[in-house]
Amino acid sequence: MTARRRSKFPLGLLALRTAVAWGVALLLVFPLAWLFLTAFKTELQAIAVPPLFVFTPTLENFHEVQERSDYLLYAKNSVITSVLSTLVGLMLAAPAAYAMAFFKGKHTKDILMWMLSTKMMPAVGALVPIYVLAQKSHLLDTQLALIIVFALSNLPIMVWMLYSHFKDIPHEILEAARMDGATLWQEVRLVLLPLGMGGLASTGLLCLVLSWNEAFWSLNLSAAKAGTLATLIASYSSPEGLFWAKLSAASLMAIAPIVVFGWFSQKQLVQGLTFGAVK
């Protein structure tokens, strides 16, 4: 079947498609590869012209990043804020998606579209009111402020993804549970959650990555106490200029945990992206 399918396309077209695929892959990988190389250079090697591809690697930048700022503190803040914001988002999104998937109303589609439209507004448009609220509530530079903002900013995506998954669950299964005398809690715990675990996991993984990579709110609502790894990276920009080697080392230390996590959970992430974006 594969050979027959390939025979429909000229060899030149297949070669072109392969070359384009490799070109796109290289464009995506090159920034990460260059970041990796720069992290092991000295500052002079990092700004050398022409760029150096052959050099003696050094761990000096990683030592300086740890000595200048407490990397473990920023990493702990990133873990706490991303994990807890994802859990809070799931606790809010799951009931909303359940209600709209199994008890559709006249304006269910309108509500979903309105929720999605909130993601089209630039984050800076809501910065002043959210900053004032955090200031008046004494939540500036706290993990709680970041957890709330991260959860609410990802909530529309989470509701859409869970709604797309829940609506594909046969309603007859839930009706059968009700006929057998199952309460609402039993229906959710014994039927809906096991059937929807794949959608919950995919949604949670995707939003965990989004929260980990969130930089705008981290930079504007936190500082040294509750700052995430995004705050650590931004600290290497100064009026004197950018310290490219140290900035690359800090960036590599920031993205390494989530890259490893994404590598091991890529199947669930791809599933979440597809059924959340296509359906």
N, C-alpha and C positions, 0 to 999 in steps of 0.2 A: 504493500500500500504506500509506503514511504517513497520507494523508488518511482512508482507510478505518479505520485503527487509531484515529485521533483522534476519529472520529465516534462511537465507542462510549462516550466520556466526555463528560458535560455540560461546557459552557464554564465554568460556575462551578467545577467540580472542577479543570479544567485551570488556571484562574486561581489557585485555592488552592494547588495543587501548585507552581506557579511562584513564588508569594509565599513559600511555606515554603522553597523551594530558595534564593531570594535572601536570606531571613532567616538561614538557616544559614550561607550564604557570608559574609554581613556579620559574623556573630558570630565566624567564624574569622579574618577579615581584620582586624577592628577592633583587636585587641591589637597586631598588627604595625604597623598604620597609626599608632596612638597612640604606640607606641615610636619610630617614625620621626620623628614630629612633636616629641616631647619631647627627642629627641637634639639638635635644633637650637634649643632654647630655653635661656634662662638659668635658673639655679636658682629665682629668684623667679617667673619665668613658668611654670616647671614645677609649682609648688605654688599657683598663682593659683586663686582661687575667685570666680566661676565659671571653668572652664577656658578658656584662650585658644586660639582656632582661627585667629585672624589675628594675626601677629606678624612681627617682622623676624628671619629666620634668622641664626644665628651658628655659626661653626665652633670656638668657644672650647672647648667640651667635648671635641672630638676632639683638639685640641692638648694640653689638660691630661691626657687619658688617656695620650697618648704620652709626655709629659714626666714624669708621675708614675710610670709603669711602662713597661717595655720591651714594647710590644705585639708586636713582631716575634718576641721570644723566646717569648712565650706561644703565638703563632700557629705558630711552628716546632715547639714541643712538641706542639701539637694535631695537626699534620700527621704528625709522626713516629709518635706513639703510635697514632693512628687507622689510618694506612696499614699499619704493621708488625703491629699486632694483627689487622687483617683478613687479612693474608697468612698469619700464623701460624695463625689460626683456619681458614682454607681448607685449609692443609696438614694440619691435624688432622681437619677435618670431612669432607673429600673421601674419604679411605680408609675412614673409618667408614661413611659413607653408601653407598659402593660395596659394602662387604662386606654390609651389611644389605639392600641392594636386590637384589643378584644372588646372594647366598648366604644366603637367609633360614633362620633357625633356629627352633626351637620357641618361643623367648622373645624374638624380635626385636621384636614389638610391645610387650612388657613393658619392654624396655630403652628403647625410644623414649619410652614414656610416663613412665618414671622420669626420663629426661633432661629431658623437658619439665616435669616436676613440680618440678625444682630451680629453675626460673624463678619459681615461685609463692612461694618463700621470700623475705621481705624482705631486702634487701641488708644492712641493719643487723644482722641475725642472724648474719652471717658476718664482721662487721667486726673483732671482737676477735681471733679466731684469725689472720685474714689480716694484721692490723696487727702482731701479735706475730711472725709468720713474716717479714714484711718487715723488721721491726726487727732480729731476730736474724740475718737474712741481709744486713744493711747495705744494704737496697734502698729504704729510705724516701727520698722525694723524688728518685727516679730514674725515668728513662723506662722502664727495663726492668720495674720493678714494675707500672707502668700498662699496659704492653704485655701482660704475662702476665695480669693481672686482666681487662683488656678482652677479650682473646681467649677466656679461659675463661668469662666471663659471657655472651658471645654464642655460645659453642659449641653449646648445645642448639638454638638457633634455626637455626644454620647447618646442623647435621646434619639437622634436620627438612626444611628447604627443599631441600637437595641430595638427600636420600632421596626426596622427592616427585618431583623431576625425574628422577633416575636410574631409578626404577622404571617410568617411562613409556617408557624406551628399550627397543625390542624386544630381548629376550634372544637371538633368533636371529642378530642381527648379530654379537654377541660369540662365539657358538658357531661361526659361520662363520669368524671370524678364528682361533679355536683350531684348527679343522679344517685351516686353511691353514698351520698351523705357527707362528702368532704366539705369542711369549712373553707373560708377564703384563705386562711393561713395554711391549711393542709394542701389546698389546691396549689398555692404558690410554692410551698416547701417541697412537696412530694412529686409534683408534676411539672410545673413551669421551670423551676430552677434546674432540675436535671436535664430537661430538654433544651434549656437556653444557656447551659453552662459554656458552650462553645462561643456563643455571641458575647456573653459577659466577659469571658477571658480575652477574646480578641479586642473588645472595646477597652477593657482595662489596660491591656498592654500598649495599645496605640496612644491612649491618653496619658499613660505613664511617661512615654517617650516625649510627648508634647510638653508635659509639665517639666520634665528634666531640661529640655532645651529652651524653655521660656526665659527670655532675657529682659524684655521691656519692663515687665512689672517687677522683676527682681532688682533691676537697677534703680527704679524709681521709688520702691516701697521698702527697701532694705539697705543695710550698710554692713558694718563689721560684725554685728551680733547675729543677725539672721540671714546674712547674704549667702546666696547659692554660688555654685561654681561659675555662673555667668558673671557675678560680681567680681570674683577673683580674676577672671580673664580681663575684665574692663579696667582693673586696677593697674594694668601694665601699659596703659595709655597715659602719658603725662605731657605737660606743656613743653618739655624738652624733646618730645618725639615718642616714637614707638620703639620698644625694645623687642625686635622681631624674634630673636632666639628665645628669650624668656617668655614672650607672648605665645610662641608656638609650643613651648614646653608646658605652659599652663593650660593651653587649649587641648593638647594631647592628653594631659592628666584629667581634664574635664570630660572629654568625649569617650575616653577608653572604657569606662564602666558601662555606659549605655550602648556602645558599639558591641561589646562582648555580649551584653544582655540581648540586644537585637539579633545578633548572630544565632543564638541558641533558641530564640523564639520567633524566627523569621516566618515560619509557616503560619503561626497564629496571626502575626502582624499583616501578612499578605491577605489572609482570609478576611481580617477586619477591614482592610482598605477596600477590598473588592465588594463585599456585600454592603458596606457602608456608603460607598460612592456610586455604585452602579444601580442598585435597586431603588 
